[in-house]
Amino acid sequence: MKILITGGAGFIGNHCIRALLSNPAVLADKGLIAILNVDSLTYAANAREQATLANDPRYRLAKVDLRDAAAVQTQFAEFQPDAVIHLAAESHVDRSIAGPGTSVQTNIIGSFNLLEAARAHYASLDGPARAAFRVLQVSTDEVYGSLADGGSFSESSPYAPNSPYSASKAAADHLAQAWHATYGLPVITAHASNNFGPFQHAEKLIPKVILNALSGRAIPIYGDGLNTRDWLYVDDCVAALLLALSRGRPGERYNIGAANEWTNLELAKRICGILDTLKPRSQGGSYAEQIEFVDDRPGHDFRYAIDASKIRNDLGWAPRHTFDAALRSTIKWYLDSDTTPLL
Ligand SMILES: NC(=O)c1ccc[n+]([C@@H]2O[C@H](COP(=O)([O-])OP(=O)(O)OC[C@H]3O[C@@H](n4cnc5c(N)ncnc54)[C@H](O)[C@@H]3O)[C@@H](O)[C@H]2O)c1
C-alpha cells in the first residue's frame, strides 16, 4: 500500500510514520508499505526524528509546500498513492493569533491544493484501486468551538470555531467534505482532541511546562488556569487515525478522545508533582512554585470535551494507554532526551 502523508515531519506525523513502518498490519491492506511524506519542513518539523527514518527504503521525504499546487500535483502523479493522510497544518493557536495569514494560506489554500490533486488522481483510477482509495482529513475538536461546564462534542455538534487556527481547520474540513459530496472523493474526517507525547514541539502546553520547570523558568498559565482540555496520548490518536483510514466510511466524521479532562492549572500541577518525584529541584520545594499566571489568550476557548462513542462503537477503537502512565512516560522521555533543539 502506498500512502502519501502530508506534514509527516511534525509531531503526530512522525509518530504516524513510525506506527506504519513498525506494523503495516495496522492497515486493512496487509501488503508492503511505501510512504511518501510531503512536508515543507517549517519550524514545526522535527529534523532529528526525520533523520532516524532516512535509511528506511520504504520511506521518502519530498520537501514540498502545499501552497504550491503544481508541486503537490507532481507528487501525486509520480507516487500514485493508494491513500492520503492529510496532517500538514500551521497547528499552533497562539501563532495563528499573532499572524493568521500563514494559517489561512497553509490550512485552507494548502488543503484545497491537496484536495484538487487527490481529485485528479482519483479520476485517473479505476477498478479496485478506485474502490480502495481514501483521503483522511485530520481535523481537531477545536472546530466545534467552546463548551461550558457540561456536555461534550459529538460528530453532530455544529462547527463554531473561535481562533484563526480553528477557523482555518474548519474551512479545510468544509472543503474536504464538499469534495466528497460534490466529486465523490472518498474523504473521511477525524477530529482529535489535544495530543501529547514524546518529541512534541516546545511551544505546546505539556512540553512547555516540563521544559520551563526543568530550566528554572516561570511556567506560564493563561488567565485563571481553569480552561479545560481533553488530553489524548499520541499513540492512541495514531491508532484511531489509521483505523479511521482503513475501516472508516467515506463521508463520515469520527471524533477521537480519551476522556481525560484537566484544567490547565491541574495539568501543570500534576506535571510538577511527577517531576518532583523523578527529578527533585536542587534548591528544594516544588516545581509548582514556578507557575505564574499570565494574561489570557484572546478568544480563549473555555473547555473542550470529546464524545468518542462513534469510533469506539463503529470501528472498535479504544485508547490503550492510561493518562497517568502516558503522562509519566512522556515526562521521562523529556528527562532522558537531549531537548536542546526543542528549547
Ligand atoms: N497536536 C494536536 O494536539 C492536534 C490535535 C488535533 C488535531 N491536530 C491536527 O493534526 C495535524 C498534525 O498536528 P501536529 O501537532 O503534528 O502539527 P505540527 O505542527 O507538529 O506539524 C505540522 C507539520 O506540517 C508541516 N507543514 C506546515 N505547513 C506546511 C505547508 N504549507 N506545506 C507542507 N507542510 C507543511 C510542518 O513542516 C510540520 O512537519 C494538524 O492538521 C493539526 O491541526 C493536532
The ligand as an ORCA input file, in Angstrom:
! r2SCAN-3c Opt
* xyz 0 1
  N      -1.275     18.170     18.092
  C      -2.549     18.136     18.453
  O      -2.866     18.174     19.638
  C      -3.633     18.026     17.409
  C      -4.934     17.746     17.827
  C      -5.937     17.638     16.854
  C      -5.636     17.780     15.521
  N      -4.361     18.067     15.150
  C      -4.083     18.222     13.728
  O      -3.165     17.203     13.377
  C      -2.269     17.674     12.381
  C      -0.847     17.483     12.828
  O      -0.650     18.171     14.050
  P       0.811     18.241     14.707
  O       0.637     18.621     16.119
  O       1.584     17.032     14.344
  O       1.407     19.500     13.912
  P       2.902     20.008     13.839
  O       2.837     21.489     13.885
  O       3.767     19.303     14.831
  O       3.394     19.550     12.384
  C       2.894     20.142     11.205
  C       3.729     19.659     10.046
  O       3.185     20.256      8.857
  C       4.247     20.772      8.061
  N       3.739     21.916      7.289
  C       3.299     23.119      7.778
  N       2.956     23.927      6.761
  C       3.141     23.216      5.614
  C       2.950     23.507      4.236
  N       2.499     24.714      3.819
  N       3.248     22.556      3.331
  C       3.730     21.348      3.711
  N       3.944     21.016      5.010
  C       3.660     21.948      5.937
  C       5.316     21.192      9.072
  O       6.617     21.257      8.482
  C       5.208     20.088     10.118
  O       6.046     18.994      9.803
  C      -2.664     19.133     12.110
  O      -3.501     19.159     10.980
  C      -3.440     19.538     13.356
  O      -4.384     20.529     13.053
  C      -3.353     18.185     16.065
*
